[in-house]
Every structure is written in C-alpha cells, then in structure tokens.
C-alpha cells in the first residue's frame, strides 16, 4: 500500500470503531479497565506469533493490538480526555525529542550512545528528584524481562561490567553461594542472585534470556508431545513407563527434530 492507501485504511478503522461503539452492545459497555486484561492477552498472543515465525499471524495480532489502541482512544475522546490524534501527536513529539542525533545537533554513532541519550532525556522529562533510572520498568513485567530491562537501564548510565567474562565470574560466585546456603530462605535468596547474574551474563553476550528460554519451552513441548505420541503408538502411557524408557523416547524425539 502507498501512503494514501494506508491513511485511508486507518480512517476506515476509526469509522468502524465509531460504529461499534455506537451500535454493538458489547463494545458500548467496555471501559479502559474492562479491556486492560484483554490487551495484555493480545500482547502475549503477538509474542507467540513472533516466536512461531508465522508472518500472517503476526499481522493479525498487530491488528488486534491496533484495535485496542483505537478503542482506548475512543473511550478517552468520549470522556473528553484526548483522542487518537493527540496520542499520535504526543508520540511524535516524544520520538523527535528523544532522537536529538536525528532532529538536533547531538552526535550518536552507535546504539549504546543512542540508548544512553534516551535514558538521560527520559530522566529530564520526568524530573530527576522524583524518578530514578529504574522507575520506568513496569512492575507487571515477568521476572526475567524485568531483570533484563533493569540491567539494561543501569548499563545506560554506566553501571555495568566491562565485558561478559567478568560477569561470568559473578555467575560462578553466585552459584557457589547458592550451594553453600543452608536454610530454604537463604537458598531462595541466593538462587535469585544466581539467576539475576546469569541474565546479566546473557545480556552482555547479546542473548535475550527471555527469548532463549521461550525457544527452549517450545522445543521441550514439541519433544514431549512427540514422546506422548510414541508411547501411544506403543499402546502405553508415559506415566506407566520408567524414566529410562522415557529418556529413550526423548532421544528419539530429539533425533526426529534434527532430521527435519
């Protein structure tokens, strides 16, 4: 689509949203609060689509998210808070303000400098006395992503290891402390420290730990389902098999996966 066609489609989306809000019983009843959890679900569905590599599904889920943005904005306009145009205007102003190397005279030749500038500008916008570097990390993020984002933000103000190998020494140190912990409470604390340091090491190696773990989850699910299918073909159930027998099926599943 060209620019005019894209704008026409967006205009039609706004018209459809107006129709739904005026005529559909369900849409008329919705509030920010009622669709909030649905929005969270849509983000996860988009994540699943991205991880699966299904381009058509990604397009569909992006549409669902766009619907929610338009929906929130429509409700806001009815309450005379703001409309979708103001949402776009606010975003545009922020992007221009936080990219002075594009729209100003600031020099930034690499990603690290861009991110550092972004965080500094963000702090200036919110006020240094009231907001710290880590205050922008949402409380509702899952623990792995939250740790990763906090480490990223700390890095952008210079609080970071010089290289990944130094970070790995910290991983080994935390693992040793976990092994030496005596009480369940201390073990939990030290295991948390170990995971945090491992996430930090992954980040410095250019690995997103959440993505890595999710790919592992998908791989394990596929292999386990293959084990169940193999057991069924044998007229058995996994719960009735020994660990050694299940490990044999798992090895077959791995080999089948590699042969694809």
Secondary structure as GFF3:
##gff-version 3
##sequence-region A 1 260
A	DSSP	alpha_helix	3	23	.	.	.	ID=ss1
A	DSSP	alpha_helix	25	29	.	.	.	ID=ss2
A	DSSP	alpha_helix	32	52	.	.	.	ID=ss3
A	DSSP	alpha_helix	55	78	.	.	.	ID=ss4
A	DSSP	alpha_helix	84	97	.	.	.	ID=ss5
A	DSSP	alpha_helix	100	103	.	.	.	ID=ss6
A	DSSP	alpha_helix	111	126	.	.	.	ID=ss7
A	DSSP	three_ten_helix	133	136	.	.	.	ID=ss8
A	DSSP	alpha_helix	143	155	.	.	.	ID=ss9
A	DSSP	alpha_helix	164	180	.	.	.	ID=ss10
A	DSSP	alpha_helix	184	204	.	.	.	ID=ss11
A	DSSP	alpha_helix	209	233	.	.	.	ID=ss12
A	DSSP	three_ten_helix	238	240	.	.	.	ID=ss13
A	DSSP	alpha_helix	243	259	.	.	.	ID=ss14
###
